[in-house]
């Protein structure tokens, strides 16, 4: 495509990608939700009773089984899913305020240079 065409807006109703994804096709999240919601009759590994469960239920129970077998990653994933990820706290410290109004610019430079030399 030449540079002239890049700067022109598309006409109303005209696609910028005419050979793109076909109309009516499902996106990945729609397909995943469909299969996660699919049910089947299985024995619940926790209660031992036969129940109708979704794939999402079975996957969650699988994570619980892993967590009970000391898989800390599975435990963390379950806790984050159930209660949300913990927020990272950042502590802000404030530098002390120094009144430099009584100093000349040259005196301030000398103070800063002397402190810089002390650090080295």
DOVEXGU-34424 format. One record per residue: x, y, z of N, C-alpha, C in turn; residue in three letters. Coordinates in pm, 1 decimal, always signed. Each point is the difference from the previous one (the first is absolute). Layout:
residues N
n_east:n_north:n_up:ca_east:ca_north:ca_up:c_east:c_north:c_up:resn
X:Y:Z:X:Y:Z:X:Y:Z:ala $
...
END
This chain:
residues 120
n_east:n_north:n_up:ca_east:ca_north:ca_up:c_east:c_north:c_up:resn
+86.2:-117.6:+0.0:-86.2:+117.6:+0.0:+90.1:+122.9:+0.0:unk $
-30.6:+94.9:-84.9:+85.1:+118.8:-5.6:-38.8:+99.4:+109.4:unk $
+88.4:+97.4:+21.0:-18.3:+94.1:+110.9:-123.6:+87.3:-16.4:unk $
-40.1:+27.8:-122.4:-119.7:+81.7:-21.7:-123.3:-67.4:+57.3:unk $
-11.8:-131.3:-18.2:-117.4:-72.7:+48.0:-3.1:-11.0:+152.7:unk $
+116.4:+3.5:+64.2:+4.2:-11.1:+145.9:-62.7:+120.3:+68.5:unk $
+6.5:+115.5:-63.0:-50.9:+122.9:+61.5:-146.9:+25.2:-30.2:unk $
-60.4:-80.8:-88.3:-140.3:+21.6:-36.3:-89.4:-84.1:+90.4:unk $
-104.5:+60.2:+56.3:-93.3:-79.5:+80.6:-84.0:-90.3:-90.5:unk $
-49.1:-108.9:+58.1:-85.3:-90.5:-76.4:-134.8:+66.5:-24.3:unk $
-58.9:-33.6:-111.9:-134.6:+50.1:-29.3:-98.8:-72.0:+90.0:unk $
-112.5:+63.5:+27.6:-102.0:-58.3:+85.6:-44.1:-134.8:-57.1:unk $
+3.6:-102.2:+85.4:-40.8:-133.4:-42.6:+109.9:-80.6:-66.1:unk $
+115.8:+58.6:-20.0:+110.8:-69.2:-64.5:+92.6:-56.5:+108.3:unk $
+41.4:-124.1:-17.6:+85.0:-64.3:+99.2:+146.0:+30.7:-26.1:unk $
+75.9:+17.0:+107.6:+143.3:+17.1:-11.5:+70.6:-133.2:-21.4:unk $
-72.1:-108.8:+22.9:+55.0:-134.0:-18.8:-108.1:-85.9:-64.6:unk $
-19.9:+13.8:-130.3:-110.3:-69.3:-65.6:+8.1:-152.0:+7.9:unk $
+117.8:-56.0:+15.2:+10.7:-146.1:+9.0:+23.0:-43.0:+144.4:unk $
-47.4:+79.6:+93.9:+17.2:-29.4:+142.4:-91.5:-111.4:+46.9:unk $
-18.4:-7.9:+131.2:-80.7:-107.1:+58.5:-142.2:+5.4:-54.5:unk $
-54.7:-114.3:-39.6:-136.0:-1.1:-57.2:-105.2:+44.0:+101.7:unk $
-105.6:+62.7:-48.7:-110.2:+41.7:+87.1:-62.7:-123.1:+63.3:unk $
-37.0:+14.6:+126.2:-65.6:-109.2:+71.0:+96.0:-99.2:+63.3:unk $
+127.6:+10.4:-29.1:+94.1:-93.0:+62.9:+16.2:+38.7:+146.6:unk $
+21.7:-100.3:+83.7:+8.6:+23.8:+144.5:+143.6:+30.1:+40.7:unk $
+13.8:+86.7:+99.6:+135.0:+26.8:+50.1:+38.9:-106.7:+102.0:unk $
+126.4:-1.9:+35.6:+54.2:-105.2:+86.2:-69.4:-5.2:+135.7:unk $
-30.6:+115.3:+60.7:-62.2:-0.9:+132.9:-141.1:-59.4:-5.2:unk $
-73.2:+23.8:-108.9:-134.3:-56.8:-14.7:+7.9:-152.2:-9.7:unk $
+96.8:-49.3:-76.7:+16.7:-144.8:-15.4:+41.7:-62.8:+133.1:unk $
+94.7:+64.2:+70.7:+45.4:-53.3:+128.6:-114.0:-5.2:+100.6:unk $
-80.8:+106.8:+7.9:-114.3:+1.2:+92.6:-98.4:-111.0:-33.1:unk $
-23.2:-22.6:-129.2:-92.9:-105.9:-42.7:+45.1:-135.0:+55.1:unk $
+127.5:-32.5:-17.7:+48.3:-130.0:+44.0:+15.8:-8.3:+151.3:unk $
+32.3:+109.6:+65.0:+7.9:-1.5:+146.0:-137.3:-20.0:+64.3:unk $
-105.5:+42.1:-70.0:-136.5:-14.3:+51.1:-62.2:-135.0:-34.0:unk $
+67.5:-81.4:-81.1:-50.3:-131.3:-37.9:+0.3:-91.0:+122.1:unk $
-110.3:-69.0:+23.3:-15.8:-82.7:+119.6:+13.7:-147.9:-31.0:unk $
+32.8:-75.2:+104.7:-0.2:-144.7:-9.6:-24.9:-57.2:+138.8:unk $
-46.9:-124.7:+3.8:-28.0:-66.4:+126.2:+127.5:-72.5:+44.8:unk $
+52.0:+40.2:+117.2:+124.6:-57.3:+52.5:-10.3:-17.0:+150.9:unk $
+92.3:-79.2:+53.9:+7.7:-17.0:+144.6:+80.0:+116.4:+57.2:unk $
-60.3:+73.0:+91.8:+66.7:+112.7:+64.2:+113.4:-55.0:+86.9:unk $
+124.8:+41.4:-26.5:+111.5:-54.9:+76.2:+1.4:+41.5:+147.5:unk $
-74.8:+102.7:+35.4:-3.4:+45.0:+139.5:-112.0:-69.9:+76.8:unk $
-122.0:-1.2:-58.1:-114.1:-59.6:+70.4:-17.8:-147.5:-31.2:unk $
+52.1:-46.5:-113.3:-16.3:-140.0:-40.9:-133.4:-28.4:-65.9:unk $
-85.1:+102.1:-14.5:-131.6:-19.1:-61.3:+6.1:+30.2:-149.2:unk $
-86.3:-67.2:-77.4:-8.2:+27.6:-142.3:-79.6:+128.0:-20.0:unk $
+58.7:+91.7:-74.5:-62.5:+130.6:-22.4:+17.9:+41.1:-144.6:unk $
-82.4:+93.8:-43.1:+20.7:+63.1:-129.5:+85.4:+123.1:+24.0:unk $
+117.5:+2.1:-63.7:+94.2:+109.8:+20.1:+44.3:+56.3:-133.1:unk $
+32.1:+130.1:+2.5:+55.8:+63.2:-120.1:+149.7:-29.6:-5.8:unk $
+58.3:+22.9:-115.3:+144.7:-16.2:-14.2:+72.9:+96.6:+92.3:unk $
-57.3:+117.8:+17.5:+59.3:+98.3:+90.9:+3.0:-54.7:+142.6:unk $
-109.3:-66.9:+42.5:-3.3:-62.5:+132.5:+110.6:-104.5:+12.3:unk $
+13.1:-84.5:-102.1:+99.8:-106.9:+3.6:+142.3:+54.8:+5.1:unk $
+25.4:+105.7:-75.0:+132.9:+61.6:+0.2:+29.1:+61.7:+136.9:unk $
-98.2:+65.3:+58.6:+17.2:+58.4:+132.3:+28.3:-108.3:+103.1:unk $
-74.1:-111.9:-7.2:+24.7:-110.5:+92.5:+139.2:-59.5:-21.0:unk $
+44.8:-2.2:-123.8:+134.9:-48.3:-29.6:+104.8:+90.3:+64.6:unk $
-22.4:+131.8:-6.2:+91.1:+95.2:+64.7:-1.0:-19.2:+151.8:unk $
-118.1:-25.7:+55.1:-10.5:-23.3:+144.6:+79.1:-125.5:+37.0:unk $
-11.4:-104.9:-81.5:+75.0:-123.1:+25.6:+150.2:+28.0:-1.4:unk $
+46.2:+75.6:-99.9:+142.3:+33.7:-6.5:+42.2:+80.8:+122.2:unk $
-83.2:+96.9:+39.8:+32.4:+83.4:+116.1:+9.7:-86.1:+125.8:unk $
-88.7:-99.5:+12.5:+3.0:-88.2:+116.5:+121.9:-90.5:-0.4:unk $
+60.7:-17.7:-117.5:+122.0:-80.6:-11.8:+124.7:+87.6:+9.1:unk $
-15.9:+116.5:+61.3:+108.5:+94.0:+29.4:+56.6:+70.8:-123.2:unk $
-81.4:+19.0:-102.4:+39.8:+80.2:-116.3:-35.5:+144.6:+32.1:unk $
+101.2:+78.4:+40.6:-26.6:+137.8:+43.3:-48.3:+87.6:-115.1:unk $
+41.1:-30.1:-123.0:-48.6:+76.3:-115.4:-149.4:-18.1:-18.7:unk $
-47.8:-123.0:+16.5:-143.4:-27.0:-11.4:-76.2:+69.8:+111.6:unk $
+56.0:-4.0:+121.4:-63.4:+67.6:+113.0:-10.0:+150.5:-25.3:unk $
+110.0:+58.5:-46.5:+2.0:+143.8:-27.5:-103.2:+36.1:-106.9:unk $
-7.8:-82.0:-105.5:-97.0:+26.5:-107.6:-142.9:-5.4:+53.8:unk $
-28.1:-96.8:+85.8:-133.9:-10.3:+59.5:-31.1:+119.7:+88.7:unk $
+95.5:+37.5:+83.6:-22.3:+112.0:+90.8:-18.6:+130.8:-78.2:unk $
+81.4:+20.1:-102.9:-13.4:+120.8:-82.1:-134.1:+2.1:-70.7:unk $
-43.3:-116.8:-45.7:-127.7:-8.2:-70.1:-116.7:+27.2:+95.0:unk $
+10.0:-54.3:+120.9:-109.2:+14.1:+96.1:-3.1:+137.0:+66.6:unk $
+118.9:+52.3:+33.2:+5.2:+121.2:+81.7:+70.6:+118.3:-65.7:unk $
+54.6:-22.0:-118.9:+73.2:+105.7:-69.1:+146.2:-0.6:+40.1:unk $
+83.3:+51.1:-87.8:+143.7:+6.2:+26.8:+27.4:+105.3:+105.8:unk $
+95.6:-27.1:+89.5:+33.3:+101.5:+100.1:+63.7:+122.1:-66.4:unk $
-30.2:+115.9:+52.1:+56.9:+122.9:-53.0:+138.9:+20.1:+57.2:unk $
+89.9:+47.3:-83.8:+135.0:+30.0:+47.8:-1.9:+139.7:+60.4:unk $
+44.4:+9.6:+123.8:+3.0:+128.6:+68.8:+136.5:+64.9:-20.1:unk $
+1.0:+127.2:-30.9:+123.3:+75.3:-16.0:+0.6:+109.3:+105.6:unk $
+102.9:-2.0:+83.2:+9.8:+99.6:+105.6:+72.9:+122.0:-54.0:unk $
-60.8:+114.7:+16.9:+60.8:+124.3:-46.8:+61.4:+71.7:+119.3:unk $
+127.0:+31.3:-13.7:+65.0:+75.8:+106.7:+22.5:+141.5:-49.8:unk $
-7.0:+93.2:+90.4:+14.0:+139.8:-37.7:+133.6:+52.9:+50.5:unk $
+70.1:+66.2:-89.2:+128.0:+59.9:+37.2:-27.0:+120.8:+90.2:unk $
+90.1:+25.9:+95.1:-20.7:+116.7:+86.3:+11.9:+129.3:-81.5:unk $
-77.2:+98.1:+38.3:+3.4:+128.9:-67.3:+114.1:+84.0:+57.5:unk $
+78.4:+55.5:-90.1:+112.6:+83.6:+43.1:-20.3:+140.1:-56.3:unk $
+9.6:+98.8:+85.4:-14.5:+138.9:-44.1:+135.0:+48.7:-52.0:unk $
+8.1:+22.0:-131.0:+124.6:+44.8:-62.6:-3.3:+148.4:-34.4:unk $
-101.3:+71.2:+48.9:-14.6:+141.0:-36.9:+114.8:+87.6:+51.7:unk $
+69.3:-42.9:+103.8:+108.6:+79.9:+55.0:+134.4:-26.8:-67.4:unk $
+3.2:-87.3:-101.8:+125.1:-35.2:-66.3:+4.2:+56.9:-141.9:unk $
+118.5:+28.6:-44.5:+16.7:+41.5:-140.2:+9.0:-126.6:-84.7:unk $
-15.5:+15.4:-130.3:+8.8:-113.3:-91.9:+136.7:-66.3:+10.3:unk $
+104.6:+80.9:+14.3:+136.1:-54.2:+9.8:+16.3:-82.6:+128.7:unk $
-56.4:+46.4:+110.1:+10.3:-73.9:+125.9:-73.1:-135.3:-10.0:unk $
-114.4:-0.7:-66.8:-76.5:-124.5:-17.6:+80.7:-99.4:-83.7:unk $
+63.3:+49.2:-107.6:+82.8:-86.7:-84.4:+114.2:-59.9:+82.0:unk $
+62.2:+80.9:+84.5:+110.3:-48.5:+82.7:-46.3:-107.4:+97.6:unk $
-117.1:+19.7:+60.8:-54.4:-98.6:+93.9:-26.6:-132.2:-72.5:unk $
-64.4:+9.2:-117.0:-30.5:-121.2:-77.6:+126.8:-70.8:-44.2:unk $
+99.4:+75.0:-43.7:+127.1:-60.4:-41.4:+72.1:-65.9:+116.6:unk $
-5.0:+61.6:+117.1:+68.2:-58.9:+115.7:-69.4:-129.3:+43.3:unk $
-134.4:-6.2:-7.6:-73.0:-122.5:+35.1:+25.7:-109.1:-102.9:unk $
+13.3:+37.7:-125.4:+28.8:-96.2:-107.0:+137.4:-62.4:+22.9:unk $
+96.6:+82.1:+40.4:+135.9:-49.9:+26.0:+2.0:-89.7:+122.9:unk $
-83.0:+28.8:+99.2:-7.7:-82.2:+121.1:-51.7:-140.8:-32.3:unk $
-93.2:-10.3:-97.3:-56.7:-128.7:-39.7:+103.1:-86.4:-71.7:unk $
+92.7:+62.6:-69.5:+100.5:-75.1:-76.1:+104.4:-45.9:+93.6:unk $
END
